Amino acid sequence: MSRYKTMFASLREKKQGAFIPFVMLGDPDETSSLEILHSFVEGGADALELGIPFSDPVADGPTIQAAALRALSNGMTPKKAFEILRKFRETNSITPIGLLVYANLVVQGENDAFFEQAKAAGVDSVLVADIPSKEAAPFCESAKKSGIDPVLIAAPNSSDDQLKMIAELSSGYTYVVSRAGVTGAETKAEMKHGQLIEKLKDFGAPPPVLGFGISSPEQVREALESGAVGAISGSAIVKLIASTAPEKRNETILQFIRGMKAETQLS
């Protein structure tokens, strides 16, 4: 089984939802980035969702945009990002790793080459944030050819036809956005997703995981109660990284992850 299938099966047995933190690779620097990934797992994260910095991250709000610019200014590149992941995989072969990237990073060479590099680095899934579902087929085909799960976004305004396409093309999990707009903890997540999640299940889509605007343990609980099998938190964590002194960073992250994960117990 894939790492995602293994993870979701294990969580079902334990009657838990998944908590998945997001961070920008290379923020605040290459060495600290690897330490942060290990802190996520130590704190109880079930999977990781990671960004490769890009100069025009149109799906992201100011917090994650700033993280991308910090990483780029420190010399982070896709090659270095993959090297961080290879080092992480030297001691962790279990935790699923997902990438959230932009199309230019994928197509700057050939699609197949990007996904092959991702697979070699230990990546399990890739979400190309600025590709609509109707244009996703070539990316999904390249991903699957390399053994990568292509993840697509389901939004509150997605049509039934779009949801069917998401179900047909994607694997691993479905990224359900909690509201319209860009990423960010500045705008609270909306949790009325029962109908959307039920439609995804009816169409046979991969497990729904809720993201965008989730910044507190209470919102993790609300996400799971809305029917999602997991929750992704990004901007709140990126803010912690930016605002915490280096000597206190890992412990602060640990406490945050533990608090979020504690709310995933379903009974």
C-alpha positions in Angstrom: 0.0 0.0 0.0 1.0 3.6 -0.5 2.1 5.6 2.6 -1.2 7.5 2.4 -3.3 4.4 2.4 -1.3 2.9 5.2 -1.7 6.2 7.2 -5.4 6.5 6.7 -6.0 2.8 7.5 -4.0 3.1 10.7 -5.8 6.3 11.8 -9.2 4.6 11.1 -8.2 1.8 13.5 -7.2 4.3 16.1 -10.4 6.4 15.4 -8.4 9.5 14.6 -8.2 12.1 11.9 -5.0 13.2 10.3 -3.2 16.4 11.2 -0.9 17.6 8.5 1.3 20.7 8.9 2.6 22.8 6.0 5.9 24.6 5.8 8.0 26.2 3.1 11.2 24.2 2.5 14.2 26.4 3.1 12.4 28.7 5.5 14.2 30.1 7.5 17.2 28.2 6.2 18.2 24.8 4.8 19.5 23.3 8.1 16.6 24.6 10.2 14.2 23.4 7.6 15.2 19.7 8.1 15.1 20.1 11.8 11.5 21.5 11.6 10.4 18.5 9.6 11.6 16.1 12.3 9.9 18.3 14.9 6.6 18.0 13.1 6.9 14.2 13.3 8.0 14.2 16.9 5.0 16.4 17.7 2.6 13.9 16.2 2.1 15.0 12.6 0.6 12.2 10.5 1.9 13.5 7.2 3.7 16.6 5.8 2.6 19.1 3.2 5.6 21.1 2.0 6.1 24.0 -0.4 9.0 24.6 -2.8 9.5 28.4 -2.9 8.4 30.2 -6.0 8.5 33.9 -6.8 4.8 34.2 -7.7 2.8 32.0 -5.4 -0.7 33.1 -6.5 -2.7 30.7 -4.2 -0.9 31.9 -1.1 -1.6 34.8 1.2 1.0 37.2 2.6 2.4 34.9 5.4 3.4 32.1 3.1 4.4 34.5 0.3 6.9 36.0 2.8 8.2 32.5 3.7 8.8 31.8 0.0 10.7 35.0 -0.4 12.8 34.3 2.7 13.7 30.9 1.4 14.5 32.2 -2.1 16.7 35.0 -0.6 18.6 32.3 1.3 19.3 30.5 -2.0 16.7 27.7 -1.8 16.1 25.9 -5.1 14.1 22.8 -6.1 17.3 20.8 -6.2 18.2 21.9 -2.6 14.6 21.2 -1.5 14.8 17.7 -2.8 18.1 17.2 -1.0 16.4 18.2 2.3 13.7 15.5 1.6 16.4 12.9 0.8 18.0 13.6 4.2 14.7 13.4 5.9 14.0 10.0 4.3 17.3 8.7 5.7 15.7 8.4 9.1 12.0 8.4 8.2 10.5 6.0 5.7 6.9 6.1 7.0 5.5 9.6 7.1 3.8 10.6 3.8 5.2 13.7 2.1 3.2 15.9 -0.1 4.4 18.9 -2.2 2.4 22.0 -3.0 4.0 23.6 -6.0 3.3 25.9 -8.9 3.2 24.8 -12.6 6.3 26.7 -13.7 8.5 24.6 -11.3 7.1 21.4 -13.0 7.2 22.4 -16.6 10.6 24.3 -16.6 12.1 21.0 -17.8 9.7 18.2 -18.7 6.8 17.1 -16.4 8.2 13.6 -16.2 11.6 14.8 -15.0 10.1 16.8 -12.1 8.0 13.9 -10.8 10.9 11.5 -11.2 13.1 13.8 -9.1 10.3 14.1 -6.5 9.9 10.3 -6.3 13.6 9.8 -5.9 13.6 12.3 -3.0 10.8 10.3 -1.2 7.8 12.4 -2.2 4.4 10.7 -2.1 2.1 13.3 -3.6 2.2 16.6 -5.6 -0.5 19.3 -5.8 0.1 21.8 -8.6 -1.8 24.8 -7.1 -2.3 27.0 -10.1 -3.6 24.3 -12.5 -7.4 24.0 -12.7 -8.9 20.5 -12.8 -9.8 20.7 -16.5 -6.2 21.2 -17.3 -4.8 18.7 -14.8 -4.8 15.5 -16.9 -1.2 15.8 -18.3 0.2 16.5 -14.9 -1.7 13.7 -13.3 -0.6 11.3 -16.0 3.1 12.3 -15.5 2.7 12.0 -11.7 1.2 8.5 -11.8 3.8 7.3 -14.3 6.5 8.2 -11.6 4.5 6.6 -8.8 3.4 9.9 -7.4 -0.2 10.6 -6.2 -1.6 13.7 -8.0 -3.7 15.8 -5.5 -6.4 18.1 -6.8 -8.3 20.9 -5.1 -12.0 20.8 -4.4 -13.6 24.1 -3.6 -17.0 25.2 -2.3 -17.9 26.4 -5.7 -16.7 23.3 -7.6 -19.4 22.0 -10.0 -20.4 18.3 -10.0 -18.5 17.8 -13.3 -15.4 19.2 -11.7 -15.8 17.0 -8.6 -16.2 14.0 -10.9 -13.0 14.9 -12.7 -11.2 15.3 -9.4 -12.3 11.9 -8.4 -11.2 10.3 -11.7 -7.8 12.0 -11.9 -6.5 12.3 -8.3 -5.2 9.9 -5.7 -3.7 10.0 -2.2 -6.1 12.5 -0.8 -8.4 15.4 -1.9 -7.4 18.9 -0.8 -10.7 20.5 0.2 -10.3 24.3 0.6 -12.3 25.7 3.5 -13.2 28.9 1.7 -12.6 31.0 -1.4 -9.4 33.0 -1.6 -5.8 32.4 -0.8 -4.1 30.6 2.1 -3.8 32.4 5.4 -4.8 32.3 9.1 -6.0 35.9 8.8 -9.3 34.7 7.5 -11.1 32.0 9.5 -11.9 28.7 7.8 -15.5 28.0 7.0 -16.7 24.6 8.1 -19.9 24.0 6.2 -18.6 21.4 3.9 -20.9 18.4 4.5 -22.5 18.5 1.1 -19.2 19.0 -0.8 -17.6 16.2 1.1 -20.5 13.8 0.6 -20.4 14.5 -3.1 -16.7 13.7 -3.2 -17.4 10.4 -1.4 -20.2 9.6 -3.8 -18.0 10.2 -6.8 -15.2 8.0 -5.3 -12.7 10.7 -4.7 -9.7 10.1 -2.5 -10.1 11.0 1.3 -11.0 14.6 1.8 -8.6 16.7 3.9 -9.5 20.3 4.8 -7.1 23.2 4.5 -6.9 27.1 4.3 -7.4 29.1 7.4 -7.0 26.4 10.0 -4.9 27.8 12.8 -6.3 26.4 16.1 -7.1 23.1 17.7 -10.8 24.0 17.7 -10.7 24.4 13.9 -9.1 21.0 13.6 -11.9 19.5 15.5 -14.5 21.4 13.5 -12.8 20.2 10.2 -13.2 16.6 11.3 -16.7 17.1 12.5 -17.6 18.5 9.0 -16.7 15.1 7.5 -13.1 15.6 6.5 -10.6 12.8 7.4 -7.9 15.3 8.2 -6.8 19.0 8.5 -3.9 20.9 7.1 -2.5 24.0 8.9 0.1 26.2 7.2 0.1 29.9 7.8 -0.1 29.6 11.6 3.0 27.4 11.6 4.9 29.7 9.2 4.1 32.6 11.5 5.6 30.7 14.4 8.8 30.0 12.5 9.1 33.7 11.5 8.3 35.1 15.0 10.1 32.7 17.3 13.8 33.0 18.4 15.9 30.2 16.9 16.8 28.6 20.2 13.1 28.3 21.1 11.8 27.4 17.6 11.7 23.6 17.7 10.1 23.4 21.2 7.4 26.0 20.2 6.6 24.0 17.0 6.4 20.8 19.1 3.9 22.3 21.4 1.8 23.7 18.6 1.7 20.4 16.7 0.9 18.4 19.8 -2.0 20.7 20.6 -3.4 20.4 17.1 -3.0 16.6 16.9 -4.7 16.2 20.3 -8.0 17.3 18.7 -8.0 14.5 16.0 -9.2 11.8 18.4 -12.7 11.0 17.3 -13.9 9.0 20.3 
